[in-house]
Amino acid sequence: MILAAAGKPTCVVVAGDMEREEMEQAIGENIDVPKNCRIVCRTADITDPTSFEKCSVETCRSIIVSPTDDMRTIKAVLAVSRLLEEKRVPEIGVNAVISRPEYRFPPSLVETDNITTLQTNYVLAKLIAHSCTQTGISECFTEIFNFEGAEFYLTGVEGIDGMTFGELTSRLDGGVPAGVLRDGKIALNPPAAHLLNKTDRILVFADERDFARLVADVPEPLPDAEAPAAEPGDGTDVVIFGHNEALPVILRELPDDVSRVCLVGRTDPEEREALDAVAADRSLFLEYAENEVGTEAGLLALARSAEHIVILNRHELEPEEADMQVVFLLLNLRDIRQRYGLRFNLTVEMRRERNQLLAGYGDRTDFIVSSSMSSLILAQLAENPELYGVFREILSNAGNEIYIKNAGQLHLTGRHTVRALRRRMLERGYVLLGWLDESGSSAFNPPLDAELTIAEGDGLIVIGES
């Protein structure tokens, strides 16, 4: 458990059942501690309020219970909440990761004790669903949710009274305007004509909270009439190897252009009935394949039919064993793709980041690593709890989501200023966060007057409603 105390320099208190020397060694070997940050380690039973009282939780800005098993996490959250109640500091937030939905805290307790919990299986299922048809999106999520480079902030911007959101998009430099906070609610990606007032706080995607600033507008001629974007085809084939409790969520959250899904692996009749019901709600054509992974011929037949392949992690196994099964299947599918000249992309669920490194990145492979992604999102929520609704919307299949839009299909190739690209994307209902070139390199929040040369295969990273 990490207790982040306020103050400059920042002091982080780490409490756990390891010996202090062991904790200090583990931190030193795995973390580059900033010079303005001091780490203090304490040996304590995190499920006992009296044991970690010596950590001075009442002086902390926020508290994070780092990922562990659900039972231990729940005990730690309740213990620290009781201690904060005794110290009469209920305003301090408690943040935790809980994997299973049946262990969700009651809303009244969440509100009273200022608890924010992240359901990892649910969130990761959504990330997998988003990633499987948009190659490179998992790296975009990582960029957005980590603390390096640009991230989301809520900030006041002087001079916006009477301005429209479209005008703000053309004039805000140093940050991308993505939403508006008014009356306690954040409107993500509001219409261009949305009128702003001086009390609004702006959701910006920026390197720092105070980097965004208004600059003079530069009028541009209206673009020439563009040919309509390509119409979607008759559906997309997705093949999913393996299953876990997150599979129904993945099926529900798949993009709307997915119409056919093949599930590979054994499923019992009761489970199939539940999955068929989800597929019926989404108008998905669902088929099942068993015992297809034991031979190259079986793998090849499935690979030939797929545009996108997902490999799920078996959560009932120990992380190392489950990851190695995933890695072995991944290596075989990559080999088949190379030898037979196939074009499917891969989305792979891993439990340990170091096991991802063993598999290498490869071509057109998106990794969703549960331990690292959960921690990134949890840390963001601990720092900015008011963004919970924003993250929840982005990670759902309703409302605004993160997409990679093909520049060629949008007829936006050639040379453009960032200001012009923002305007053109806003006309289509999207907030432009950055772009992804054909080599897979991404860049976020470029300067407003920067000129970009966009190629046919480049992607524009946006927030929008499909």
C-alpha positions as a Markdown table, in Angstrom:
| # | Residue | x | y | z |
|---|---|---|---|---|
| 1 | Met | 0.0 | 0.0 | 0.0 |
| 2 | Ile | 1.3 | 3.5 | -0.9 |
| 3 | Leu | 0.4 | 6.5 | 1.1 |
| 4 | Ala | 1.2 | 9.7 | -0.8 |
| 5 | Ala | 1.6 | 12.6 | 1.6 |
| 6 | Ala | 1.3 | 16.3 | 0.6 |
| 7 | Gly | 4.2 | 18.7 | 0.8 |
| 8 | Lys | 7.3 | 19.8 | -1.1 |
| 9 | Pro | 9.3 | 17.8 | -1.6 |
| 10 | Thr | 6.7 | 15.0 | -1.9 |
| 11 | Cys | 6.9 | 12.3 | 0.7 |
| 12 | Val | 5.6 | 8.8 | -0.2 |
| 13 | Val | 5.1 | 6.4 | 2.6 |
| 14 | Val | 5.1 | 2.7 | 1.6 |
| 15 | Ala | 3.6 | 0.3 | 4.1 |
| 16 | Gly | 3.5 | -3.5 | 3.8 |
| 17 | Asp | 4.3 | -6.7 | 5.5 |
| 18 | Met | 7.8 | -6.9 | 4.0 |
| 19 | Glu | 10.8 | -5.9 | 6.1 |
| 20 | Arg | 11.8 | -2.3 | 5.6 |
| 21 | Glu | 15.2 | -3.2 | 4.0 |
| 22 | Glu | 13.4 | -5.5 | 1.5 |
| 23 | Met | 11.0 | -2.8 | 0.5 |
| 24 | Glu | 13.8 | -0.2 | 0.1 |
| 25 | Gln | 15.8 | -2.7 | -2.1 |
| 26 | Ala | 12.8 | -3.5 | -4.3 |
| 27 | Ile | 12.0 | 0.2 | -4.8 |
| 28 | Gly | 15.6 | 1.0 | -5.6 |
| 29 | Glu | 15.9 | -1.8 | -8.2 |
| 30 | Asn | 12.6 | -1.0 | -10.0 |
| 31 | Ile | 11.9 | 2.7 | -9.6 |
| 32 | Asp | 13.8 | 5.9 | -10.6 |
| 33 | Val | 12.8 | 8.1 | -7.6 |
| 34 | Pro | 12.7 | 11.8 | -8.6 |
| 35 | Lys | 15.0 | 14.1 | -6.7 |
| 36 | Asn | 12.1 | 16.0 | -5.2 |
| 37 | Cys | 10.5 | 12.8 | -3.8 |
| 38 | Arg | 11.3 | 11.1 | -0.5 |
| 39 | Ile | 10.4 | 7.4 | 0.1 |
| 40 | Val | 9.7 | 6.2 | 3.6 |
| 41 | Cys | 9.1 | 2.5 | 4.2 |
| 42 | Arg | 7.2 | 1.0 | 7.1 |
| 43 | Thr | 6.6 | -2.6 | 8.0 |
| 44 | Ala | 2.9 | -2.9 | 9.0 |
| 45 | Asp | -0.2 | -5.2 | 8.7 |
| 46 | Ile | -2.2 | -3.2 | 6.2 |
| 47 | Thr | -5.4 | -5.0 | 7.3 |
| 48 | Asp | -5.1 | -3.7 | 10.9 |
| 49 | Pro | -5.8 | 0.0 | 11.5 |
| 50 | Thr | -3.7 | 0.2 | 14.7 |
| 51 | Ser | -0.7 | -1.4 | 12.9 |
| 52 | Phe | -0.2 | 1.3 | 10.3 |
| 53 | Glu | -1.3 | 4.2 | 12.4 |
| 54 | Lys | 2.4 | 5.1 | 12.6 |
| 55 | Cys | 2.2 | 6.0 | 8.9 |
| 56 | Ser | 0.4 | 9.3 | 9.7 |
| 57 | Val | -2.3 | 8.7 | 7.2 |
| 58 | Glu | -4.1 | 11.8 | 8.4 |
| 59 | Thr | -1.4 | 13.9 | 6.7 |
| 60 | Cys | -1.7 | 12.3 | 3.3 |
| 61 | Arg | -3.1 | 13.8 | 0.2 |
| 62 | Ser | -4.3 | 10.4 | -1.1 |
| 63 | Ile | -4.0 | 6.7 | -0.3 |
| 64 | Ile | -3.5 | 3.9 | -2.8 |
| 65 | Val | -3.9 | 0.3 | -2.0 |
| 66 | Ser | -1.7 | -1.4 | -4.6 |
| 67 | Pro | -3.1 | -4.4 | -6.5 |
| 68 | Thr | -3.2 | -7.6 | -4.5 |
| 69 | Asp | -5.9 | -10.3 | -4.0 |
| 70 | Asp | -9.4 | -9.0 | -3.6 |
| 71 | Met | -9.9 | -10.2 | 0.0 |
| 72 | Arg | -6.8 | -8.5 | 1.2 |
| 73 | Thr | -7.5 | -5.3 | -0.7 |
| 74 | Ile | -11.0 | -5.0 | 0.8 |
| 75 | Lys | -9.7 | -5.5 | 4.3 |
| 76 | Ala | -7.0 | -2.9 | 3.7 |
| 77 | Val | -9.5 | -0.4 | 2.3 |
| 78 | Leu | -11.9 | -0.9 | 5.3 |
| 79 | Ala | -9.0 | -0.7 | 7.7 |
| 80 | Val | -7.6 | 2.6 | 6.4 |
| 81 | Ser | -11.2 | 4.0 | 6.1 |
| 82 | Arg | -11.8 | 3.3 | 9.8 |
| 83 | Leu | -8.5 | 4.9 | 10.7 |
| 84 | Leu | -9.3 | 8.0 | 8.7 |
| 85 | Glu | -12.8 | 8.1 | 10.3 |
| 86 | Glu | -11.1 | 8.0 | 13.8 |
| 87 | Lys | -8.7 | 10.8 | 12.8 |
| 88 | Arg | -11.7 | 12.8 | 11.4 |
| 89 | Val | -10.2 | 13.3 | 7.9 |
| 90 | Pro | -12.9 | 11.7 | 5.7 |
| 91 | Glu | -11.9 | 14.0 | 2.8 |
| 92 | Ile | -8.7 | 12.0 | 2.1 |
| 93 | Gly | -9.4 | 9.6 | -0.8 |
| 94 | Val | -8.8 | 5.9 | -0.7 |
| 95 | Asn | -8.0 | 4.3 | -4.1 |
| 96 | Ala | -7.8 | 0.6 | -4.8 |
| 97 | Val | -8.0 | -2.1 | -7.5 |
| 98 | Ile | -10.5 | -4.9 | -7.2 |
| 99 | Ser | -10.8 | -7.4 | -10.0 |
| 100 | Arg | -14.2 | -9.0 | -9.5 |
| 101 | Pro | -17.5 | -7.1 | -9.8 |
| 102 | Glu | -19.2 | -9.0 | -6.9 |
| 103 | Tyr | -16.8 | -7.2 | -4.5 |
| 104 | Arg | -18.0 | -3.7 | -5.5 |
| 105 | Phe | -18.4 | -1.4 | -2.4 |
| 106 | Pro | -21.9 | -0.1 | -1.8 |
| 107 | Pro | -22.5 | 3.4 | -3.1 |
| 108 | Ser | -23.3 | 4.9 | 0.3 |
| 109 | Leu | -19.9 | 3.6 | 1.7 |
| 110 | Val | -18.1 | 4.9 | -1.3 |
| 111 | Glu | -19.5 | 8.4 | -0.8 |
| 112 | Thr | -19.1 | 8.5 | 3.0 |
| 113 | Asp | -15.5 | 7.1 | 3.0 |
| 114 | Asn | -14.3 | 8.7 | -0.2 |
| 115 | Ile | -13.4 | 5.4 | -1.8 |
| 116 | Thr | -12.5 | 5.0 | -5.5 |
| 117 | Thr | -12.2 | 1.4 | -6.7 |
| 118 | Leu | -11.2 | 0.3 | -10.2 |
| 119 | Gln | -12.5 | -3.1 | -11.4 |
| 120 | Thr | -9.6 | -4.4 | -13.3 |
| 121 | Asn | -11.2 | -7.3 | -15.1 |
| 122 | Tyr | -14.0 | -5.0 | -16.4 |
| 123 | Val | -11.7 | -2.2 | -17.4 |
| 124 | Leu | -9.2 | -4.5 | -19.1 |
| 125 | Ala | -12.0 | -6.3 | -21.0 |
| 126 | Lys | -13.0 | -2.9 | -22.4 |
| 127 | Leu | -9.4 | -2.1 | -23.4 |
| 128 | Ile | -9.1 | -5.5 | -25.1 |
| 129 | Ala | -12.4 | -4.9 | -27.0 |
| 130 | His | -11.1 | -1.4 | -28.1 |
| 131 | Ser | -7.6 | -2.7 | -29.1 |
| 132 | Cys | -8.5 | -5.7 | -31.2 |
| 133 | Thr | -9.7 | -3.7 | -34.2 |
| 134 | Gln | -7.4 | -0.7 | -33.8 |
| 135 | Thr | -3.8 | -1.6 | -34.1 |
| 136 | Gly | -1.7 | 0.6 | -31.8 |
| 137 | Ile | -4.5 | 1.8 | -29.6 |
| 138 | Ser | -3.1 | 0.0 | -26.5 |
| 139 | Glu | 0.1 | 2.1 | -26.7 |
| 140 | Cys | -2.1 | 5.2 | -27.0 |
| 141 | Phe | -4.0 | 4.2 | -23.8 |
| 142 | Thr | -0.6 | 3.7 | -22.1 |
| 143 | Glu | 0.6 | 7.2 | -23.2 |
| 144 | Ile | -2.7 | 8.8 | -22.1 |
| 145 | Phe | -2.8 | 7.2 | -18.6 |
| 146 | Asn | 0.8 | 7.3 | -17.6 |
| 147 | Phe | 2.5 | 10.4 | -16.0 |
| 148 | Glu | 5.0 | 10.9 | -18.8 |
| 149 | Gly | 4.1 | 13.5 | -21.5 |
| 150 | Ala | 0.5 | 14.7 | -21.8 |
| 151 | Glu | -2.3 | 13.8 | -19.5 |
| 152 | Phe | -5.8 | 15.1 | -18.6 |
| 153 | Tyr | -6.2 | 18.1 | -16.3 |
| 154 | Leu | -9.1 | 20.3 | -15.2 |
| 155 | Thr | -8.1 | 23.9 | -15.2 |
| 156 | Gly | -9.5 | 27.4 | -15.5 |
| 157 | Val | -8.7 | 29.4 | -18.7 |
| 158 | Glu | -8.9 | 33.2 | -18.6 |
| 159 | Gly | -10.7 | 34.9 | -21.5 |
| 160 | Ile | -13.2 | 32.2 | -22.5 |
| 161 | Asp | -16.4 | 34.0 | -21.4 |
| 162 | Gly | -18.7 | 34.1 | -24.4 |
| 163 | Met | -16.4 | 31.9 | -26.6 |
| 164 | Thr | -17.6 | 28.7 | -28.2 |
| 165 | Phe | -15.9 | 25.4 | -27.8 |
| 166 | Gly | -15.0 | 25.4 | -31.5 |
| 167 | Glu | -13.3 | 28.8 | -31.0 |
| 168 | Leu | -11.4 | 27.5 | -28.0 |
| 169 | Thr | -10.2 | 24.5 | -30.0 |
| 170 | Ser | -8.7 | 26.9 | -32.6 |
| 171 | Arg | -7.1 | 29.2 | -30.0 |
| 172 | Leu | -5.8 | 27.0 | -27.1 |
| 173 | Asp | -2.1 | 26.2 | -27.4 |
| 174 | Gly | -0.1 | 24.0 | -25.1 |
| 175 | Gly | -3.1 | 21.8 | -24.5 |
| 176 | Val | -6.0 | 20.1 | -26.3 |
| 177 | Pro | -9.4 | 21.2 | -25.0 |
| 178 | Ala | -11.4 | 17.9 | -24.6 |
| 179 | Gly | -14.4 | 18.9 | -22.3 |
| 180 | Val | -16.0 | 21.4 | -20.0 |
| 181 | Leu | -16.8 | 21.1 | -16.3 |
| 182 | Arg | -20.0 | 22.9 | -15.3 |
| 183 | Asp | -22.3 | 22.4 | -12.3 |
| 184 | Gly | -20.2 | 19.4 | -11.2 |
| 185 | Lys | -20.5 | 17.5 | -14.5 |
| 186 | Ile | -17.9 | 17.1 | -17.2 |
| 187 | Ala | -19.2 | 17.2 | -20.8 |
| 188 | Leu | -16.6 | 15.3 | -22.8 |
| 189 | Asn | -16.2 | 16.5 | -26.4 |
| 190 | Pro | -19.1 | 19.0 | -26.4 |
| 191 | Pro | -20.5 | 20.4 | -29.7 |
| 192 | Ala | -18.4 | 23.1 | -31.5 |
| 193 | Ala | -21.2 | 25.6 | -30.8 |
| 194 | His | -21.3 | 25.0 | -27.1 |
| 195 | Leu | -21.1 | 28.4 | -25.4 |
| 196 | Leu | -18.5 | 28.8 | -22.6 |
| 197 | Asn | -18.7 | 31.1 | -19.5 |
| 198 | Lys | -16.0 | 32.4 | -17.2 |
| 199 | Thr | -16.8 | 30.0 | -14.4 |
| 200 | Asp | -16.3 | 26.9 | -16.6 |
| 201 | Arg | -13.2 | 24.7 | -16.0 |
| 202 | Ile | -11.8 | 23.2 | -19.1 |
| 203 | Leu | -10.7 | 19.6 | -19.4 |
| 204 | Val | -7.3 | 19.8 | -21.2 |
| 205 | Phe | -4.9 | 17.2 | -22.5 |
| 206 | Ala | -1.5 | 18.8 | -21.8 |
| 207 | Asp | 2.0 | 18.2 | -20.5 |
| 208 | Glu | 1.3 | 20.3 | -17.4 |
| 209 | Arg | -1.8 | 21.9 | -15.9 |
| 210 | Asp | -0.7 | 25.5 | -16.5 |
| 211 | Phe | 0.8 | 25.0 | -20.0 |
| 212 | Ala | -2.5 | 25.7 | -21.9 |
| 213 | Arg | -3.0 | 29.3 | -22.9 |
| 214 | Leu | -5.2 | 31.3 | -25.3 |
| 215 | Val | -3.5 | 32.7 | -28.4 |
| 216 | Ala | -4.8 | 34.8 | -31.3 |
| 217 | Asp | -6.9 | 33.1 | -33.8 |
| 218 | Val | -5.7 | 32.6 | -37.4 |
| 219 | Pro | -8.6 | 32.4 | -39.9 |
| 220 | Glu | -8.3 | 29.8 | -42.6 |
| 221 | Pro | -10.3 | 29.4 | -45.8 |
| 222 | Leu | -12.9 | 26.7 | -45.7 |
| 223 | Pro | -11.5 | 23.4 | -47.1 |
| 224 | Asp | -12.5 | 22.1 | -50.5 |
| 225 | Ala | -15.4 | 19.7 | -50.6 |
| 226 | Glu | -14.2 | 16.3 | -49.7 |
| 227 | Ala | -15.3 | 12.9 | -50.9 |
| 228 | Pro | -17.2 | 11.0 | -48.3 |
| 229 | Ala | -15.4 | 8.6 | -46.1 |
| 230 | Ala | -15.4 | 5.0 | -47.1 |
| 231 | Glu | -18.4 | 3.1 | -46.0 |
| 232 | Pro | -17.9 | 0.2 | -43.6 |
| 233 | Gly | -18.0 | -3.3 | -45.1 |
| 234 | Asp | -20.3 | -6.2 | -44.2 |
| 235 | Gly | -18.6 | -6.8 | -40.9 |
| 236 | Thr | -15.3 | -7.7 | -39.3 |
| 237 | Asp | -14.1 | -11.2 | -38.2 |
| 238 | Val | -12.6 | -11.5 | -34.7 |
| 239 | Val | -11.2 | -14.8 | -33.4 |
| 240 | Ile | -10.8 | -15.0 | -29.6 |
| 241 | Phe | -8.6 | -17.7 | -28.1 |
| 242 | Gly | -9.3 | -18.7 | -24.5 |
| 243 | His | -11.9 | -17.4 | -22.1 |
| 244 | Asn | -12.2 | -15.9 | -18.7 |
| 245 | Glu | -14.8 | -14.1 | -16.7 |
| 246 | Ala | -14.3 | -10.9 | -18.7 |
| 247 | Leu | -15.4 | -12.5 | -22.0 |
| 248 | Pro | -19.0 | -11.3 | -21.9 |
| 249 | Val | -17.8 | -7.7 | -21.3 |
| 250 | Ile | -15.5 | -8.0 | -24.3 |
| 251 | Leu | -18.3 | -9.2 | -26.5 |
| 252 | Arg | -20.5 | -6.3 | -25.3 |
| 253 | Glu | -17.8 | -3.7 | -25.8 |
| 254 | Leu | -16.6 | -4.7 | -29.3 |
| 255 | Pro | -16.8 | -1.9 | -31.8 |
| 256 | Asp | -20.0 | -1.6 | -33.8 |
| 257 | Asp | -18.3 | -2.7 | -37.1 |
| 258 | Val | -17.6 | -6.2 | -35.6 |
| 259 | Ser | -20.3 | -8.6 | -36.7 |
| 260 | Arg | -18.7 | -12.1 | -36.5 |
| 261 | Val | -16.8 | -13.6 | -33.6 |
| 262 | Cys | -15.3 | -17.1 | -33.3 |
| 263 | Leu | -14.5 | -18.3 | -29.8 |
| 264 | Val | -11.8 | -20.9 | -29.5 |
| 265 | Gly | -11.7 | -23.2 | -26.4 |
| 266 | Arg | -14.0 | -25.3 | -24.4 |
| 267 | Thr | -17.2 | -23.8 | -23.0 |
| 268 | Asp | -19.9 | -25.6 | -21.1 |
| 269 | Pro | -23.6 | -25.3 | -22.1 |
| 270 | Glu | -24.4 | -22.8 | -19.3 |
| 271 | Glu | -21.6 | -20.5 | -20.3 |
| 272 | Arg | -22.6 | -20.7 | -24.0 |
| 273 | Glu | -26.1 | -19.8 | -23.2 |
| 274 | Ala | -24.9 | -16.6 | -21.4 |
| 275 | Leu | -22.5 | -15.7 | -24.2 |
| 276 | Asp | -25.2 | -16.3 | -26.9 |
| 277 | Ala | -27.5 | -13.9 | -25.0 |
| 278 | Val | -24.8 | -11.2 | -25.1 |
| 279 | Ala | -24.2 | -11.9 | -28.8 |
| 280 | Ala | -28.0 | -11.6 | -29.5 |
| 281 | Asp | -28.1 | -8.2 | -27.8 |
| 282 | Arg | -25.2 | -7.0 | -29.9 |
| 283 | Ser | -26.4 | -8.7 | -33.2 |
| 284 | Leu | -23.1 | -10.7 | -33.3 |
| 285 | Phe | -22.9 | -13.9 | -35.2 |
| 286 | Leu | -21.1 | -16.2 | -32.7 |
| 287 | Glu | -19.5 | -19.5 | -33.4 |
| 288 | Tyr | -17.4 | -21.9 | -31.4 |
| 289 | Ala | -14.3 | -23.9 | -32.2 |
| 290 | Glu | -12.8 | -26.5 | -29.9 |
| 291 | Asn | -9.4 | -28.3 | -29.9 |
| 292 | Glu | -8.2 | -26.1 | -32.8 |
| 293 | Val | -4.9 | -25.0 | -31.2 |
| 294 | Gly | -3.2 | -28.4 | -31.0 |
| 295 | Thr | -2.1 | -28.5 | -34.7 |
| 296 | Glu | -0.8 | -26.1 | -37.2 |
| 297 | Ala | -3.6 | -26.9 | -39.6 |
| 298 | Gly | -6.2 | -25.9 | -37.0 |
| 299 | Leu | -4.4 | -22.7 | -36.2 |
| 300 | Leu | -3.9 | -21.9 | -39.9 |
| 301 | Ala | -7.6 | -22.4 | -40.7 |
| 302 | Leu | -8.6 | -20.0 | -37.9 |
| 303 | Ala | -5.9 | -17.5 | -38.8 |
| 304 | Arg | -7.0 | -17.4 | -42.5 |
| 305 | Ser | -10.5 | -16.4 | -41.4 |
| 306 | Ala | -9.5 | -13.6 | -39.1 |
| 307 | Glu | -8.8 | -9.9 | -39.4 |
| 308 | His | -8.2 | -9.6 | -35.7 |
| 309 | Ile | -7.1 | -12.2 | -33.2 |
| 310 | Val | -7.4 | -11.9 | -29.4 |
| 311 | Ile | -5.5 | -14.1 | -26.9 |
| 312 | Leu | -7.1 | -14.1 | -23.5 |
| 313 | Asn | -5.3 | -14.9 | -20.3 |
| 314 | Arg | -6.6 | -17.8 | -18.1 |
| 315 | His | -7.3 | -16.1 | -14.8 |
| 316 | Glu | -7.7 | -19.4 | -12.9 |
| 317 | Leu | -4.1 | -20.2 | -13.5 |
| 318 | Glu | -1.1 | -18.7 | -11.7 |
| 319 | Pro | 0.2 | -15.6 | -13.6 |
| 320 | Glu | 3.4 | -17.2 | -14.8 |
| 321 | Glu | 1.8 | -20.3 | -16.1 |
| 322 | Ala | -1.0 | -18.4 | -17.8 |
| 323 | Asp | 1.4 | -15.9 | -19.4 |
| 324 | Met | 3.6 | -18.7 | -20.8 |
| 325 | Gln | 0.6 | -20.3 | -22.4 |
| 326 | Val | -0.2 | -17.0 | -24.0 |
| 327 | Val | 3.4 | -16.4 | -25.2 |
| 328 | Phe | 3.6 | -19.9 | -26.8 |
| 329 | Leu | 0.4 | -19.4 | -28.7 |
| 330 | Leu | 1.4 | -15.9 | -29.7 |
| 331 | Leu | 4.8 | -17.1 | -31.1 |
| 332 | Asn | 3.0 | -19.8 | -33.2 |
| 333 | Leu | 0.5 | -17.3 | -34.6 |
| 334 | Arg | 3.2 | -14.9 | -35.5 |
| 335 | Asp | 5.1 | -17.7 | -37.3 |
| 336 | Ile | 2.0 | -18.7 | -39.2 |
| 337 | Arg | 1.3 | -15.1 | -40.2 |
| 338 | Gln | 4.9 | -14.6 | -41.5 |
| 339 | Arg | 5.1 | -17.9 | -43.4 |
| 340 | Tyr | 1.7 | -17.7 | -45.1 |
| 341 | Gly | 1.7 | -13.9 | -45.7 |
| 342 | Leu | -1.4 | -13.3 | -43.6 |
| 343 | Arg | -2.5 | -9.8 | -42.4 |
| 344 | Phe | -4.3 | -10.3 | -39.1 |
| 345 | Asn | -3.4 | -8.2 | -36.1 |
| 346 | Leu | -3.0 | -9.5 | -32.5 |
| 347 | Thr | -4.3 | -8.3 | -29.1 |
| 348 | Val | -2.7 | -10.2 | -26.2 |
| 349 | Glu | -3.7 | -10.1 | -22.5 |
| 350 | Met | -0.7 | -10.6 | -20.2 |
| 351 | Arg | -0.5 | -10.6 | -16.4 |
| 352 | Arg | 3.1 | -9.6 | -15.9 |
| 353 | Glu | 5.0 | -6.9 | -17.8 |
| 354 | Arg | 8.3 | -8.8 | -17.8 |
| 355 | Asn | 6.6 | -11.7 | -19.6 |
| 356 | Gln | 5.5 | -9.3 | -22.3 |
| 357 | Leu | 9.2 | -8.4 | -22.8 |
| 358 | Leu | 10.0 | -12.0 | -23.4 |
| 359 | Ala | 7.5 | -12.2 | -26.3 |
| 360 | Gly | 8.9 | -9.0 | -27.9 |
| 361 | Tyr | 6.6 | -6.5 | -29.6 |
| 362 | Gly | 6.4 | -7.9 | -33.1 |
| 363 | Asp | 4.5 | -6.5 | -36.0 |
| 364 | Arg | 0.8 | -5.5 | -35.4 |
| 365 | Thr | 0.7 | -6.8 | -31.8 |
| 366 | Asp | -1.1 | -4.9 | -29.0 |
| 367 | Phe | -0.3 | -6.0 | -25.4 |
| 368 | Ile | -2.7 | -5.3 | -22.6 |
| 369 | Val | -0.8 | -5.9 | -19.4 |
| 370 | Ser | -3.2 | -6.1 | -16.4 |
| 371 | Ser | -0.7 | -5.2 | -13.7 |
| 372 | Ser | 0.8 | -2.1 | -15.4 |
| 373 | Met | -2.4 | -0.7 | -16.9 |
| 374 | Ser | -4.4 | -1.1 | -13.7 |
| 375 | Ser | -1.7 | 0.7 | -11.8 |
| 376 | Leu | -1.5 | 3.6 | -14.3 |
| 377 | Ile | -5.2 | 4.3 | -14.2 |
| 378 | Leu | -5.4 | 3.9 | -10.5 |
| 379 | Ala | -2.5 | 6.4 | -10.0 |
| 380 | Gln | -4.3 | 8.9 | -12.3 |
| 381 | Leu | -7.5 | 8.6 | -10.3 |
| 382 | Ala | -5.6 | 9.1 | -7.0 |
| 383 | Glu | -4.2 | 12.3 | -8.4 |
| 384 | Asn | -7.3 | 13.5 | -10.1 |
| 385 | Pro | -10.4 | 11.8 | -8.6 |
| 386 | Glu | -12.8 | 14.2 | -10.4 |
| 387 | Leu | -11.8 | 12.5 | -13.7 |
| 388 | Tyr | -13.4 | 9.2 | -12.7 |
| 389 | Gly | -16.4 | 9.9 | -15.0 |
| 390 | Val | -14.2 | 10.9 | -17.9 |
| 391 | Phe | -12.1 | 7.7 | -17.7 |
| 392 | Arg | -15.3 | 5.6 | -17.3 |
| 393 | Glu | -16.8 | 7.1 | -20.4 |
| 394 | Ile | -13.6 | 6.7 | -22.4 |
| 395 | Leu | -13.3 | 3.0 | -21.4 |
| 396 | Ser | -16.9 | 2.2 | -22.3 |
| 397 | Asn | -18.7 | 1.4 | -25.5 |
| 398 | Ala | -21.2 | 4.2 | -24.9 |
| 399 | Gly | -20.5 | 7.9 | -25.4 |
| 400 | Asn | -17.1 | 9.1 | -26.3 |
| 401 | Glu | -14.2 | 6.7 | -26.8 |
| 402 | Ile | -10.6 | 6.9 | -28.1 |
| 403 | Tyr | -10.2 | 5.9 | -31.7 |
| 404 | Ile | -7.4 | 5.9 | -34.3 |
| 405 | Lys | -9.0 | 7.2 | -37.5 |
| 406 | Asn | -7.2 | 6.5 | -40.8 |
| 407 | Ala | -6.1 | 9.8 | -42.5 |
| 408 | Gly | -6.5 | 8.4 | -46.0 |
| 409 | Gln | -10.1 | 7.4 | -45.4 |
| 410 | Leu | -10.9 | 10.8 | -44.0 |
| 411 | His | -9.1 | 12.5 | -47.0 |
| 412 | Leu | -6.8 | 14.4 | -44.8 |
| 413 | Thr | -3.5 | 13.5 | -46.3 |
| 414 | Gly | -1.0 | 16.2 | -47.2 |
| 415 | Arg | 0.4 | 19.1 | -45.2 |
| 416 | His | -1.7 | 20.7 | -42.5 |
| 417 | Thr | -1.3 | 22.9 | -39.5 |
| 418 | Val | -2.4 | 21.4 | -36.2 |
| 419 | Arg | -5.0 | 24.2 | -35.9 |
| 420 | Ala | -6.5 | 23.2 | -39.2 |
| 421 | Leu | -6.5 | 19.5 | -38.3 |
| 422 | Arg | -8.3 | 20.3 | -35.0 |
| 423 | Arg | -10.9 | 22.3 | -36.9 |
| 424 | Arg | -11.5 | 19.6 | -39.5 |
| 425 | Met | -11.8 | 16.8 | -36.9 |
| 426 | Leu | -14.1 | 18.9 | -34.7 |
| 427 | Glu | -16.4 | 19.4 | -37.8 |
| 428 | Arg | -16.7 | 15.6 | -37.8 |
| 429 | Gly | -17.4 | 15.5 | -34.0 |
| 430 | Tyr | -13.9 | 14.5 | -32.8 |
| 431 | Val | -11.3 | 16.0 | -30.5 |
| 432 | Leu | -7.8 | 15.5 | -32.0 |
| 433 | Leu | -5.3 | 14.4 | -29.4 |
| 434 | Gly | -2.4 | 13.4 | -31.6 |
| 435 | Trp | -1.4 | 11.2 | -34.5 |
| 436 | Leu | 0.2 | 7.8 | -35.2 |
| 437 | Asp | 2.4 | 7.4 | -38.3 |
| 438 | Glu | 2.7 | 4.3 | -40.4 |
| 439 | Ser | 5.8 | 3.1 | -38.5 |
| 440 | Gly | 3.8 | 3.1 | -35.2 |
| 441 | Ser | 5.4 | 6.2 | -33.7 |
| 442 | Ser | 2.9 | 8.4 | -31.9 |
| 443 | Ala | 2.9 | 12.1 | -30.9 |
| 444 | Phe | 0.4 | 13.8 | -28.7 |
| 445 | Asn | -0.6 | 17.5 | -28.1 |
| 446 | Pro | 1.6 | 19.0 | -30.9 |
| 447 | Pro | 1.9 | 22.9 | -30.9 |
| 448 | Leu | -1.1 | 24.7 | -32.5 |
| 449 | Asp | 0.9 | 26.2 | -35.3 |
| 450 | Ala | 3.1 | 23.1 | -36.1 |
| 451 | Glu | 2.8 | 21.8 | -39.7 |
| 452 | Leu | 2.4 | 18.1 | -40.1 |
| 453 | Thr | 2.7 | 16.0 | -43.3 |
| 454 | Ile | 0.1 | 13.3 | -43.1 |
| 455 | Ala | 0.5 | 10.2 | -45.2 |
| 456 | Glu | -2.2 | 7.8 | -46.5 |
| 457 | Gly | -1.6 | 5.2 | -43.8 |
| 458 | Asp | -1.2 | 7.6 | -40.8 |
| 459 | Gly | -3.7 | 7.5 | -38.0 |
| 460 | Leu | -5.3 | 10.4 | -36.2 |
| 461 | Ile | -5.8 | 9.8 | -32.4 |
| 462 | Val | -9.2 | 11.2 | -31.4 |
| 463 | Ile | -11.9 | 11.2 | -28.8 |
| 464 | Gly | -15.4 | 10.9 | -30.3 |
| 465 | Glu | -18.6 | 8.9 | -30.5 |
| 466 | Ser | -17.7 | 6.4 | -33.3 |
